[in-house]
Amino acid sequence: MNPPFKFNSKNQKMRTYFITGANRGIGLGVVTELLKDNNNKVLVTVRKSASVEDLEALGSKNLLIYRCDIGVEDEVDEVFEQIVKDHTTIDVAILNAGMLHSNMKSPTELTETREEWRDFVDQTNEVIRVNAFAQIYIANKLLPLVEKSVEKKIIFLTSTLGSAEYTEKSKFDTIIPYSVSKAVLNMIIAKYAAYGRSKGMTIMGICPGIVNSNNADNEAIEAHMAIFTPGLIRVKEDYVGMQSLEAGSKKLLKAIEFFTPFHTGRTFSSSGSEHLSA
């Protein structure tokens, strides 16, 4: 049974949120929803080369933008040196930034040439470094600030593509670098369980589902989803299509509101199911 989400941003207490990869997609969607409540302070990171036009257009004094590439430790260190000077606690951290590599080959096609194989290994290592190992570095920088807060939540955004159960049922056999990186991330999340529970923290993974993160039109959505839809229908017969950015962002925030230290070390869909595609 899915949890009875009752998130209401108008009734929440003053909170400080931290979100990586916030200049576009669901990161931007979540920031937009949070800033509708003047009681929320939102700290975000974006890459140094990224445009912040959409963030600045929100026109909020409660938004603080920090620039760093999450995969570059020196940049992360520099940002957190400033953050710890400016803030004593962070209530909820949402680790959203990552790298998508759409390698469309199945395992049996990866060794057609030695060069293709080496490219695949290099690509996969880099995607894992950013999507899994860099998340540890960021999370550990956040721990002292989150531990001192009331909410004590660190949320890693994961993906159904990292689920062995989904892969088996959907018969989806490509996008291996990204899928493997999210599977590694899911194990990392599990490894945080003992620490998180000992501190009364909620450290977990949430898959936000399929979200129209770029507000694309119906034709573009249909073309993008063509490779995913058959597998999604195999796993979830009542699949009705991609969520809007606003709906997906609100749903994710409701999930974050609902989950507690009981769920630490585990991964869920934003609908509240341990089946990430639900």
C-alpha positions in Angstrom: 0.0 0.0 0.0 1.3 3.4 -0.9 1.8 5.9 2.1 -0.9 8.4 2.8 1.1 11.5 1.8 -0.2 14.7 3.5 2.6 17.2 2.5 1.4 20.8 2.8 4.1 23.3 2.2 2.0 26.1 3.7 2.0 24.4 7.1 5.6 23.3 7.4 8.1 24.9 9.9 11.1 26.9 8.8 13.5 24.6 7.0 16.7 24.8 5.1 17.0 22.7 2.0 20.1 21.8 -0.1 19.7 20.6 -3.7 22.3 19.6 -6.2 21.8 20.0 -10.0 19.1 22.6 -9.4 19.3 24.7 -12.6 17.1 22.3 -14.7 14.8 19.3 -14.7 13.4 18.0 -11.5 16.0 19.9 -9.5 14.6 23.1 -10.8 11.0 21.8 -10.3 11.6 21.0 -6.7 13.2 24.4 -6.0 10.3 26.1 -7.7 7.8 24.3 -5.4 9.8 24.9 -2.2 10.1 28.7 -2.9 6.3 29.0 -3.0 6.6 29.0 0.8 8.5 32.0 2.2 9.5 29.9 5.2 11.8 27.8 3.1 15.5 28.6 2.6 16.9 26.8 -0.4 20.6 26.3 -1.1 21.4 25.0 -4.5 24.5 23.9 -6.5 25.0 24.2 -10.2 28.0 23.6 -12.4 30.2 26.7 -13.0 29.3 26.7 -16.7 25.6 26.2 -16.2 23.0 28.9 -16.8 21.1 30.1 -13.7 18.6 32.2 -15.7 15.6 30.0 -14.7 16.6 30.0 -11.0 17.1 33.8 -11.0 13.8 34.2 -12.6 12.1 32.8 -9.5 13.1 36.1 -7.8 13.4 34.8 -4.3 15.6 36.2 -1.6 15.5 32.7 0.0 17.4 31.1 -2.8 21.2 30.9 -2.5 23.2 29.6 -5.5 26.6 28.0 -5.2 28.7 26.9 -8.2 30.6 23.6 -8.3 30.8 20.4 -10.3 29.9 17.6 -7.9 32.6 15.4 -9.5 35.4 17.8 -8.8 36.4 17.6 -5.1 38.3 20.9 -5.0 35.2 22.7 -6.2 33.0 20.9 -3.7 35.5 21.7 -0.8 35.5 25.3 -1.8 31.6 25.5 -1.8 31.3 23.8 1.5 33.8 26.0 3.2 31.4 28.9 2.3 28.3 26.9 3.3 29.5 26.1 6.8 30.3 29.8 7.3 26.8 30.8 6.2 24.7 28.1 7.8 24.7 26.0 10.9 22.2 23.4 9.8 20.6 21.9 6.8 17.3 20.1 7.3 16.8 18.2 4.0 19.5 17.5 1.4 18.4 16.3 -2.0 21.2 14.9 -4.1 19.9 15.2 -7.6 22.9 16.1 -9.8 24.3 13.3 -11.9 25.3 12.2 -15.4 23.2 10.4 -18.0 25.0 8.3 -20.7 22.6 6.8 -23.1 24.7 3.9 -24.5 22.1 2.0 -26.5 23.9 -1.3 -26.8 23.0 -4.6 -25.0 25.7 -6.6 -23.2 26.2 -8.9 -26.1 27.0 -6.0 -28.4 29.7 -4.4 -26.3 32.6 -6.4 -27.5 32.2 -6.1 -31.2 35.5 -4.4 -31.4 38.3 -3.8 -28.8 37.9 -0.1 -29.2 34.2 -0.1 -28.5 34.8 -2.3 -25.4 37.4 0.1 -24.1 35.1 3.1 -24.7 32.3 1.3 -22.8 34.5 0.6 -19.8 35.8 4.2 -19.7 32.3 5.6 -20.1 30.9 3.4 -17.4 33.7 4.2 -14.9 33.1 7.9 -15.4 29.4 7.6 -14.9 29.8 5.5 -11.8 32.4 8.0 -10.5 29.9 10.9 -10.8 26.6 9.1 -10.0 27.8 7.0 -7.1 31.2 7.8 -5.7 30.8 11.6 -5.9 27.5 11.3 -4.1 29.4 9.8 -1.1 31.8 12.8 -1.1 28.9 15.3 -1.1 26.8 13.4 1.5 29.8 13.2 3.9 30.2 17.0 3.6 26.6 17.4 4.4 26.5 15.0 7.4 27.6 17.5 10.1 25.1 20.1 9.0 22.2 17.6 8.6 22.8 15.8 11.9 22.3 19.1 13.8 19.0 19.8 12.2 15.4 18.8 13.2 14.6 16.9 10.0 17.9 15.1 9.5 17.2 13.9 5.9 19.6 13.1 3.1 17.8 11.9 0.0 19.7 10.4 -3.0 17.7 10.5 -6.3 18.0 7.0 -7.8 16.4 5.4 -10.8 14.3 2.3 -11.6 17.0 1.6 -14.2 19.3 0.6 -11.4 16.8 -2.1 -10.2 17.6 -5.7 -11.1 13.9 -6.6 -10.6 12.8 -3.9 -13.1 15.5 -4.9 -15.6 14.4 -8.6 -15.5 10.7 -7.8 -15.8 10.9 -5.0 -18.4 13.5 -6.8 -20.6 15.3 -3.5 -20.9 18.9 -4.4 -21.7 20.6 -1.1 -22.8 21.8 2.2 -21.1 24.2 0.0 -19.1 26.6 2.7 -17.8 23.8 4.7 -16.2 21.9 1.7 -15.0 25.0 0.2 -13.3 25.8 3.6 -11.7 22.4 3.7 -10.1 22.7 0.1 -8.9 26.0 1.0 -7.3 24.3 4.1 -5.7 21.6 1.9 -4.3 24.2 -0.3 -2.5 25.9 2.8 -1.2 22.6 4.0 0.2 22.2 0.6 1.9 25.7 1.0 3.4 24.7 4.2 5.1 21.9 2.4 7.0 23.8 1.6 10.2 25.2 5.1 10.6 21.9 6.8 9.7 19.8 4.8 12.2 22.4 5.4 15.0 21.9 9.1 14.5 18.2 9.2 14.0 18.6 10.3 10.4 16.7 9.5 7.2 19.3 8.6 4.6 17.6 6.9 1.6 17.0 6.7 -2.1 13.9 7.8 -4.0 13.1 7.3 -7.7 11.0 10.2 -8.8 9.6 8.3 -11.8 9.4 9.4 -15.4 9.1 13.1 -15.4 8.8 15.6 -18.3 11.8 17.5 -16.9 12.2 19.8 -19.9 8.5 20.5 -20.4 8.7 19.0 -23.9 5.7 18.8 -26.2 3.7 15.6 -26.7 5.5 14.7 -29.9 9.0 15.0 -28.3 7.8 13.0 -25.3 6.5 10.2 -27.5 9.8 10.0 -29.4 11.9 10.1 -26.2 9.8 7.5 -24.4 9.6 5.0 -27.4 12.4 2.9 -26.0 11.1 2.9 -22.4 7.3 2.5 -22.8 7.1 -1.2 -23.7 9.2 -2.2 -20.7 7.2 0.1 -18.4 3.9 -1.4 -19.5 5.3 -4.9 -18.9 6.2 -4.0 -15.3 3.2 -1.7 -14.6 0.1 -2.4 -16.7 -1.6 0.8 -15.5 1.3 3.1 -16.7 -0.4 6.2 -18.0 2.7 8.2 -19.3 5.2 10.8 -18.2 4.4 13.1 -15.3 4.5 16.8 -15.7 7.5 18.6 -14.1 5.2 20.2 -11.5 3.4 17.0 -10.7 6.6 15.0 -10.4 8.2 17.6 -8.2 5.2 17.9 -5.8 5.1 14.1 -5.6 8.7 13.8 -4.7 8.4 16.4 -2.0 5.4 14.6 -0.5 7.5 11.4 -0.4 10.4 13.2 1.3 8.0 14.6 3.8 6.6 11.1 4.5 9.7 9.0 4.9 11.4 8.6 8.3 14.5 7.0 9.8 12.7 3.7 9.6 13.3 3.9 5.9 17.0 4.6 6.1 19.2 2.5 3.8 16.3 1.6 1.5 15.1 2.8 -1.9 11.5 3.7 -2.8 9.6 5.2 -5.7 8.0 8.6 -5.0 4.7 6.7 -4.8 6.0 5.0 -1.7 6.7 1.5 -3.1 9.9 -0.5 -2.8 9.3 -1.4 -6.4 11.0 1.6 -8.0 8.9 1.6 -11.1 5.6 1.9 -9.1 
